Amino acid sequence: MPVPSWKPGLQEIAPNVFAYLHSPVGSHICNSGFIVGDEGVMVVDAMMVASMVRPYIEQIRKVTGKPIKYLVNTHHHADHALGNQFYLPAEVVSHRGCREALVSRGVDVESLTQGRPEYREDWLQTRLTPASITYEDKMVVHLGDRVIELIHPGPAHTYGDTLVYLPKEKVLFTGDVAFHYLTPLARDGHISNWIRVGNGILKHLDVTTLMPGHGPVTGKEVVSTTLRYLRLIKRTSRSYFQKGASVEEASRAVGLGEYADWDEPERVMVNVQRMYQEFRGDLPKPRTMTVT
């Protein structure tokens, strides 16, 4: 089934809660969002480079002149966190694991330029800006009268994921714990625990509006869609791993079905490789956590 189009740009998804969307979907540019409180703003995910961030901040300024008090990184990947510096003096907030991964990975301008040469001038401006505030399991931010829960559900897409949940508004920003029309990527994550996390979201969080890390705004059904893909990868990988087959053989055997037209279907090999690492016991053991 061909991937549909959707309107990019700013979308108010609850009173004074906004999604900033991109279409078509792509791995190098994530969704962002922001929440306006009585005295300030929280931004969810920085995006990657100045040429992306500056037009976004202009859009925020059309909505409100209140200061950006907090910037939350849902995880450490470049498209979500390398633009952090452009929101200062906001406090950058993330899970501890996100900060550690961002610091460990650093900013290699040469490698970034080789990977995305179209942002050559942008990369020269990039300065590593990890979180100044970190948390472990859960953190509650009171943005005036608005309650915002930052939840680390355990390793999923990465080992430092954060869900941003507004319980009163029933809005959830998942980062890349949920993908929509971009193939999920488990390169830095734990697929079995990701499946548990997705089940926890479906069971425990009262959500009517969900902004994934990539793709259009939707409801909780996109979590189910992501889970079907992950279960497909795990099921096929287990079968071929038990036969002693190679990652390449297992990857070719994955019948992508509804995901065949999603962007970057070749990620299947990275995901199968990660599943093989899990089966061999090569990955750090995740803490058992339940989304509440």
SEGUZA-333941 format. One line per field, with one value per residue (C-alpha): residue in three letters; x, y, z; residue number from 1. Coordinates in steps of 0.5 Angstrom, whole numbers. Layout:
BEGIN
residu	c(ALA / ...)
x	c(X / ...)
y	c(Y / ...)
z	c(Z / ...)
num	c(NUM / ...)
This chain:
BEGIN
residu	c(MET / PRO / VAL / PRO / SER / TRP / LYS / PRO / GLY / LEU / GLN / GLU / ILE / ALA / PRO / ASN / VAL / PHE / ALA / TYR / LEU / HIS / SER / PRO / VAL / GLY / SER / HIS / ILE / CYS / ASN / SER / GLY / PHE / ILE / VAL / GLY / ASP / GLU / GLY / VAL / MET / VAL / VAL / ASP / ALA / MET / MET / VAL / ALA / SER / MET / VAL / ARG / PRO / TYR / ILE / GLU / GLN / ILE / ARG / LYS / VAL / THR / GLY / LYS / PRO / ILE / LYS / TYR / LEU / VAL / ASN / THR / HIS / HIS / HIS / ALA / ASP / HIS / ALA / LEU / GLY / ASN / GLN / PHE / TYR / LEU / PRO / ALA / GLU / VAL / VAL / SER / HIS / ARG / GLY / CYS / ARG / GLU / ALA / LEU / VAL / SER / ARG / GLY / VAL / ASP / VAL / GLU / SER / LEU / THR / GLN / GLY / ARG / PRO / GLU / TYR / ARG / GLU / ASP / TRP / LEU / GLN / THR / ARG / LEU / THR / PRO / ALA / SER / ILE / THR / TYR / GLU / ASP / LYS / MET / VAL / VAL / HIS / LEU / GLY / ASP / ARG / VAL / ILE / GLU / LEU / ILE / HIS / PRO / GLY / PRO / ALA / HIS / THR / TYR / GLY / ASP / THR / LEU / VAL / TYR / LEU / PRO / LYS / GLU / LYS / VAL / LEU / PHE / THR / GLY / ASP / VAL / ALA / PHE / HIS / TYR / LEU / THR / PRO / LEU / ALA / ARG / ASP / GLY / HIS / ILE / SER / ASN / TRP / ILE / ARG / VAL / GLY / ASN / GLY / ILE / LEU / LYS / HIS / LEU / ASP / VAL / THR / THR / LEU / MET / PRO / GLY / HIS / GLY / PRO / VAL / THR / GLY / LYS / GLU / VAL / VAL / SER / THR / THR / LEU / ARG / TYR / LEU / ARG / LEU / ILE / LYS / ARG / THR / SER / ARG / SER / TYR / PHE / GLN / LYS / GLY / ALA / SER / VAL / GLU / GLU / ALA / SER / ARG / ALA / VAL / GLY / LEU / GLY / GLU / TYR / ALA / ASP / TRP / ASP / GLU / PRO / GLU / ARG / VAL / MET / VAL / ASN / VAL / GLN / ARG / MET / TYR / GLN / GLU / PHE / ARG / GLY / ASP / LEU / PRO / LYS / PRO / ARG / THR / MET / THR / VAL / THR)
x	c(0 / 3 / 5 / 0 / 2 / 0 / 0 / 7 / 8 / 5 / -1 / -5 / -6 / -9 / -10 / -3 / 0 / 3 / 6 / 11 / 11 / 15 / 12 / 15 / 18 / 25 / 30 / 34 / 29 / 24 / 18 / 18 / 13 / 12 / 7 / 6 / 5 / 3 / 10 / 14 / 15 / 17 / 20 / 20 / 26 / 31 / 32 / 38 / 42 / 41 / 37 / 32 / 31 / 31 / 25 / 22 / 23 / 20 / 14 / 14 / 15 / 8 / 5 / 8 / 13 / 14 / 21 / 23 / 24 / 25 / 28 / 27 / 31 / 27 / 33 / 40 / 40 / 43 / 36 / 33 / 39 / 44 / 40 / 40 / 45 / 40 / 35 / 40 / 39 / 33 / 35 / 36 / 33 / 33 / 34 / 41 / 42 / 41 / 46 / 51 / 50 / 50 / 57 / 60 / 58 / 60 / 60 / 65 / 64 / 68 / 63 / 57 / 59 / 60 / 54 / 50 / 54 / 48 / 49 / 56 / 55 / 51 / 55 / 61 / 56 / 54 / 56 / 55 / 50 / 48 / 42 / 44 / 38 / 37 / 33 / 32 / 25 / 20 / 20 / 14 / 15 / 9 / 9 / 5 / -2 / 0 / 3 / 8 / 10 / 17 / 17 / 23 / 20 / 26 / 30 / 26 / 29 / 35 / 37 / 35 / 28 / 23 / 16 / 13 / 6 / 0 / -5 / -10 / -10 / -9 / -3 / 3 / 10 / 13 / 20 / 22 / 19 / 13 / 14 / 9 / 11 / 19 / 22 / 23 / 30 / 33 / 41 / 42 / 36 / 33 / 27 / 24 / 24 / 21 / 15 / 14 / 14 / 9 / 5 / 5 / 3 / -3 / -5 / -3 / -3 / -10 / -8 / -12 / -7 / 0 / 6 / 11 / 18 / 17 / 10 / 3 / 0 / -5 / -8 / -5 / -6 / 1 / 4 / 0 / 3 / 10 / 9 / 7 / 13 / 18 / 14 / 15 / 23 / 23 / 19 / 23 / 30 / 29 / 27 / 33 / 38 / 35 / 37 / 44 / 43 / 46 / 43 / 43 / 39 / 34 / 33 / 32 / 26 / 23 / 16 / 15 / 8 / 5 / 11 / 14 / 13 / 15 / 21 / 28 / 26 / 33 / 33 / 31 / 38 / 40 / 34 / 35 / 43 / 40 / 36 / 41 / 46 / 40 / 39 / 47 / 46 / 51 / 46 / 46 / 40 / 34 / 31 / 24 / 20 / 12 / 9 / 5)
y	c(0 / 7 / 11 / 17 / 24 / 29 / 36 / 39 / 44 / 46 / 43 / 44 / 37 / 40 / 47 / 50 / 43 / 43 / 38 / 40 / 35 / 34 / 30 / 26 / 22 / 21 / 19 / 25 / 30 / 28 / 31 / 36 / 39 / 44 / 45 / 52 / 53 / 60 / 62 / 58 / 53 / 46 / 43 / 36 / 34 / 39 / 37 / 36 / 43 / 50 / 51 / 46 / 49 / 57 / 56 / 52 / 57 / 62 / 58 / 58 / 65 / 66 / 62 / 65 / 70 / 66 / 63 / 56 / 54 / 46 / 42 / 35 / 30 / 23 / 20 / 21 / 20 / 26 / 28 / 29 / 32 / 35 / 42 / 43 / 48 / 53 / 53 / 55 / 58 / 53 / 47 / 41 / 35 / 27 / 21 / 19 / 14 / 19 / 24 / 19 / 16 / 23 / 25 / 18 / 19 / 26 / 30 / 28 / 34 / 30 / 23 / 28 / 31 / 25 / 22 / 28 / 33 / 37 / 40 / 41 / 49 / 47 / 41 / 47 / 50 / 44 / 44 / 38 / 40 / 34 / 35 / 39 / 36 / 28 / 23 / 16 / 13 / 18 / 26 / 31 / 38 / 43 / 48 / 53 / 49 / 44 / 37 / 34 / 27 / 25 / 17 / 12 / 6 / 2 / 0 / 0 / 4 / 6 / 5 / 12 / 13 / 18 / 19 / 25 / 25 / 30 / 26 / 31 / 32 / 25 / 27 / 23 / 24 / 18 / 20 / 14 / 9 / 9 / 10 / 12 / 10 / 10 / 3 / 2 / 2 / -2 / -1 / 2 / -1 / -8 / -11 / -16 / -10 / -5 / -10 / -10 / -3 / -2 / -7 / -3 / 4 / 0 / -2 / 3 / 10 / 13 / 17 / 19 / 23 / 21 / 24 / 19 / 21 / 21 / 21 / 24 / 25 / 19 / 15 / 9 / 5 / 7 / 3 / -3 / -2 / -1 / -8 / -12 / -10 / -12 / -18 / -20 / -19 / -23 / -29 / -29 / -28 / -33 / -38 / -37 / -36 / -43 / -46 / -43 / -39 / -32 / -25 / -24 / -31 / -29 / -22 / -24 / -29 / -23 / -22 / -14 / -14 / -8 / -5 / -6 / 1 / 4 / 9 / 5 / -2 / -4 / -3 / -10 / -13 / -8 / -10 / -18 / -17 / -13 / -19 / -24 / -20 / -21 / -28 / -29 / -25 / -20 / -14 / -11 / -14 / -9 / -7 / -10 / -4 / -2 / 4 / 7)
z	c(0 / -2 / 4 / 4 / 4 / 10 / 11 / 14 / 19 / 25 / 28 / 34 / 37 / 44 / 47 / 47 / 45 / 38 / 33 / 28 / 22 / 16 / 10 / 6 / 12 / 13 / 17 / 18 / 20 / 26 / 28 / 34 / 38 / 44 / 50 / 52 / 59 / 64 / 64 / 59 / 53 / 53 / 46 / 45 / 41 / 38 / 31 / 28 / 25 / 25 / 18 / 21 / 28 / 26 / 22 / 27 / 32 / 28 / 28 / 36 / 36 / 32 / 37 / 43 / 46 / 52 / 53 / 52 / 59 / 57 / 51 / 52 / 48 / 47 / 45 / 43 / 35 / 31 / 28 / 35 / 39 / 35 / 35 / 42 / 42 / 39 / 44 / 50 / 55 / 56 / 60 / 56 / 59 / 58 / 61 / 64 / 58 / 53 / 56 / 56 / 49 / 46 / 50 / 48 / 41 / 41 / 34 / 29 / 23 / 18 / 19 / 19 / 13 / 9 / 11 / 10 / 5 / 4 / 11 / 10 / 13 / 18 / 21 / 22 / 27 / 31 / 38 / 43 / 48 / 52 / 58 / 64 / 67 / 67 / 71 / 72 / 71 / 71 / 72 / 73 / 70 / 72 / 67 / 70 / 71 / 66 / 68 / 64 / 65 / 63 / 63 / 61 / 60 / 59 / 53 / 47 / 41 / 45 / 52 / 54 / 51 / 54 / 53 / 54 / 57 / 58 / 62 / 63 / 55 / 53 / 49 / 48 / 44 / 43 / 40 / 36 / 40 / 35 / 28 / 22 / 15 / 17 / 18 / 25 / 27 / 33 / 32 / 39 / 42 / 45 / 41 / 46 / 51 / 46 / 45 / 52 / 52 / 47 / 50 / 56 / 53 / 50 / 57 / 62 / 58 / 57 / 50 / 44 / 41 / 39 / 35 / 33 / 32 / 24 / 21 / 22 / 28 / 30 / 36 / 40 / 34 / 31 / 37 / 35 / 28 / 30 / 35 / 29 / 25 / 31 / 32 / 25 / 26 / 32 / 30 / 23 / 26 / 32 / 26 / 22 / 28 / 31 / 24 / 24 / 18 / 17 / 18 / 11 / 10 / 15 / 13 / 6 / 9 / 12 / 9 / 10 / 7 / 10 / 11 / 4 / 2 / 8 / 8 / 8 / 8 / 8 / 15 / 16 / 16 / 22 / 26 / 24 / 26 / 33 / 34 / 33 / 38 / 43 / 42 / 43 / 50 / 47 / 49 / 56 / 60 / 60 / 67 / 67 / 67 / 66 / 63 / 68)
num	c(1 / 2 / 3 / 4 / 5 / 6 / 7 / 8 / 9 / 10 / 11 / 12 / 13 / 14 / 15 / 16 / 17 / 18 / 19 / 20 / 21 / 22 / 23 / 24 / 25 / 26 / 27 / 28 / 29 / 30 / 31 / 32 / 33 / 34 / 35 / 36 / 37 / 38 / 39 / 40 / 41 / 42 / 43 / 44 / 45 / 46 / 47 / 48 / 49 / 50 / 51 / 52 / 53 / 54 / 55 / 56 / 57 / 58 / 59 / 60 / 61 / 62 / 63 / 64 / 65 / 66 / 67 / 68 / 69 / 70 / 71 / 72 / 73 / 74 / 75 / 76 / 77 / 78 / 79 / 80 / 81 / 82 / 83 / 84 / 85 / 86 / 87 / 88 / 89 / 90 / 91 / 92 / 93 / 94 / 95 / 96 / 97 / 98 / 99 / 100 / 101 / 102 / 103 / 104 / 105 / 106 / 107 / 108 / 109 / 110 / 111 / 112 / 113 / 114 / 115 / 116 / 117 / 118 / 119 / 120 / 121 / 122 / 123 / 124 / 125 / 126 / 127 / 128 / 129 / 130 / 131 / 132 / 133 / 134 / 135 / 136 / 137 / 138 / 139 / 140 / 141 / 142 / 143 / 144 / 145 / 146 / 147 / 148 / 149 / 150 / 151 / 152 / 153 / 154 / 155 / 156 / 157 / 158 / 159 / 160 / 161 / 162 / 163 / 164 / 165 / 166 / 167 / 168 / 169 / 170 / 171 / 172 / 173 / 174 / 175 / 176 / 177 / 178 / 179 / 180 / 181 / 182 / 183 / 184 / 185 / 186 / 187 / 188 / 189 / 190 / 191 / 192 / 193 / 194 / 195 / 196 / 197 / 198 / 199 / 200 / 201 / 202 / 203 / 204 / 205 / 206 / 207 / 208 / 209 / 210 / 211 / 212 / 213 / 214 / 215 / 216 / 217 / 218 / 219 / 220 / 221 / 222 / 223 / 224 / 225 / 226 / 227 / 228 / 229 / 230 / 231 / 232 / 233 / 234 / 235 / 236 / 237 / 238 / 239 / 240 / 241 / 242 / 243 / 244 / 245 / 246 / 247 / 248 / 249 / 250 / 251 / 252 / 253 / 254 / 255 / 256 / 257 / 258 / 259 / 260 / 261 / 262 / 263 / 264 / 265 / 266 / 267 / 268 / 269 / 270 / 271 / 272 / 273 / 274 / 275 / 276 / 277 / 278 / 279 / 280 / 281 / 282 / 283 / 284 / 285 / 286 / 287 / 288 / 289 / 290 / 291 / 292)
